[in-house]
């Protein structure tokens, strides 16, 4: 395991993944009525095949797939396990409640990072993540008539919470497996595509995109939020400041909502503005050490 000191550039690259994930909602809406697991299979396949298409120009990249079983368990378990649990949650619980539980993963990343060698969890990391979490709660809950916690949704709630734990664990364990090259993500994405296809065949009816715009949205998802984003995230959690990334990840639901506003799928409300202020404040507080270096 590498113990290199986190630096700003990998952290910014990792935040690039958060920016790409903010496109998920609007691009998924533009993709039409493609079922979730089918969409996962298609987009993960696009993401992995696009990377493989570059192998002739990058000698040795394919060798990155030769990784120990633990690396494959963490990689595939994180990518496929998270998405399987998240869609299970959406099928078995109201989306607002499921979304709120799922968005515990940035906070869990900040907390789990304390278990990493060489990492120091300080008060401003936890405080920043907590403030940003409040902003995310406002974003997710602002479009709801009220939160309803009911026993019949226990399976969905449990799946949403497990999804958050899976993604946080994947991110932190990736830091412990820092010597595994980012090119290995190609293999993790390809296996995730195959497993998603199996889930689709078992659980869903196939629906193909009905227009050129919908096909472009699917391709865009595969190249960006379900492609390049995972490579950027891998670089960020392995070489950047994982605690700052955890807190800054709460920008994803805010940016996603703002994009829905821009493209006419939602309207701007005071709650969104307050959420934006909280998420920005939390991220800046968590990144205090990086942004405001002390002078001797």
N, C-alpha and C positions, 0 to 999 in steps of 0.2 A: 504493500500500500504506500502511496506517495504521501509525504507530509509537507509538501511545498506550501509556502505562504499564499493565501488567497490574494488575487490581484484584481484590479478594476476591469480590465478588458474582458476576461472570461465571465465576470459577473454581468457586464453589459450584454455579452453574447447570450448568456442565459436569460436575461430579461427580454431579449429578442424573441425567445420562445413564448413568453407571456404575451407579447404584442401579437404574435401569430395566433395564439389561442383565443385572443379577443375577437378574431374573425370567424370563429367556429359557428356562432349563432346565426349571423347574417348569411354566411355561405351555406350552412345547412338548410336554412329557410329557402335559399335560392335553388337548392338541389332537388326540390320537389317532394315527392312522396316515397322516395327510396327508403325501405325499412332500415332500422338502426344497424343491425348486424351486417346486412348486405352492404350498407354504406361504409361500415368499418372495413369489411373485407376488400372492397374496391379501393378505398383511399389508402389503406396500409399497403396494399399491393402496388399502387402507383408510387408511393413514397419509397418503398424498397427497390422497385425496378428502376426508378429514376436514379437512385444511388448506384445500382449495379451497372447502369449504362455508362457511368463514368469510369468504371474499372479499367478499361483499355488505356485510359489516359493517366491512370494512377497505379503504376506497377506495385504490386504487393498489398493493395487494399483488400483483396479477397482473402488474404492470409489472416485478416483480423477475425474471421469467423472461427478460427481454431482456438476456442476458449474452453476453459474447464467447465464442468457441469454447473458449478455454483454460479458462474457468470450468466449462463443461459437461464438458470432458474430465476435469478434476480431480474434479468432483462425481460424475458417473456412473461414472468409472473407479474412484473410491474405494468407492462404495456397491456397485455391481454387481460390480466386479472383485474386491473382497475376498470377498464371499459366494460368487462362482463358484469362486474358488481354494480357499476353505475347504471347501466341500462336495466339490470334487474331491479334496482331501486326505483327507477322511473316507472317500471311496469307495475310495481306493488305499493307505491306510496304517492301522495300528491307531489307534483314537481317542486313546489316551493319548499316544503319541508325536506324533501330529499336533497334539494340543492343546498340548503343551509347546512345540513349535516355533512354533505360532500365537501363543502368549502371550509371544513376544519383542517384540510390537508396542509395549507401553508403554515398554520399555527403548529401543527404536529411536526413539520419539518424543522421549525425553529427549536422546538422542545427536544426532538430526537437528536438534533445536532450536538447536544451536550454530551452524548455518548461517544462522540468521535474523538480519537486521539488528537491532541493539539488544538482542539476547539474550546473557546471560552464563551459560555452563555451568560451574557451580562443583562442587567436590568432593562437597558434600553432596547435590546432585541425583543424581549418578551413584551414590554410595553408597546413598542411599535407594532408588533404583530397583533396585539390585542386591540389597539385602536383601529388598525386596518380591518380587522375582523368585524368590528362594529359597523364600519362603512360597507363591507360586503353584505352584512345582514340587512342593512337598509336597502341596498340595491335589489337583493333577491326578493325581499318581502314587500317592497313598495308597490308591486303590481298585484298584490294579493288582497282579498277581502278580509283576511285573517288567517292566523296559523291554527291548524287543528291537529292535535296529537291524539291519535286513536289507536286502540289495541289491534284492530284489524290490519293496520299498516305496519305491524312490527317487523315483518319480513323485509319490507322496503326500507324502513329506518335502519335495520341492521345491515342491509346490503350497502346503503349509502355511507354509513360509518366505516364499514370494512373497506369500502372503496377509498375513503380518505386515508385510512391506515396503510393500505397497500401502496398508494402513490407516495406517501411520505416515507415509508420504509424503502421503496424503490429508489427514491432520490438520495436518501442518506446512505443506503448500502452501496449505491453507485460511487459515492465518495470513498468508501472503504475499498472499492474495486477500481481505484483511479488508474491502475496500470492497464486495465482493459481498454483498448483503443476505441475511439468513438465510431470507427468504421464497423465495429461489431453490432451497432444499433441496426444496421441494414438487415442482418440475420434475425434480430429480435422482431423487427417489423414484419419480415416475411412470414415467420412462424405465426405471429399474431394475425396476419391476414388469413392464413390457412385455418386457424382455429375459429376465427370470426365467420368464415365461410361455412364451416361445419355447423356453427350455431344457427346461422341463417337457414341452412337447409333443414335443420331440425325444428325450428321455431317459427319461421316466417314464410310468407309468400313473396316470390320474386316480383319486384316492380322496377323496371328500368327507367332512367330519366326520359322525360317525354319531349324535351326540346334541346336545342343547341345551348341555350343559357344554362339549363340544368346540368348538361354534360360538362360545360365549362366550370360550373360550381364544384362538381365532383372532382374534376381534375385539379382545380385550384386547392381544394381541401387536401388532396393527396400530396401535392407539392409543398404546401405551406403548413397549416395547422396540424396535419396528420403525417407530415413528412419532415421537412427541414426543422420544424420546431423541436422534435425529439433529439435531433443531433445537437442543436443549440443548447437545449436543456442539459444534455449529457456533459457538454463542455463546461457549462456554468456550475453544475453541482460538483464536478470533479476538481475544477481549478479555480472557481470563483468563491465569493463569500456566500456560503449556503444559507446563512441566517438572514442576510439582506435579501437574497432571492426569495426566501420563504415569505417575508413580510411584503415585498414588492409584488408578489404573485396575486395579491388581492386587487391589483389593478385590472386583472383580466375581466371579472364580472362588470366592473365599471365601464371599461373601454368597450366591452361587448354591448352593453346597454346603449352607450352613446352611438355606436355604429348602427344599432337598430333604429335609433332616433333619426340619424342622418338618412337612412334608406327608407324611412317611412313605416317601419314595423312597430314603432313605439313613439311615445311623446315625452318631451323633456319636462321633468317635474322638479320642484324644490328639493325633494328627497334625494334625487340623483346628484344635485349640486352639493348637498351636505355630505353625501357619501363620498363624493370626489375629494372634498376637503379632508375628511377623516382618513381616507386611504393614502392620500399624498402625505399628510402629516405623519401617519404611522410608518410609511416607507422611509421618509427622511430621518425620522427618529431612529429606526433600526439601522440605517446606514450612516449613523453619526460618525463612527470611527473612520469610515471611508471618505466621507465628504468633508469632514472638518478635522484634519490631521493636527494633532497637538504639536506646538513648537516647544523645543527645550528652553 
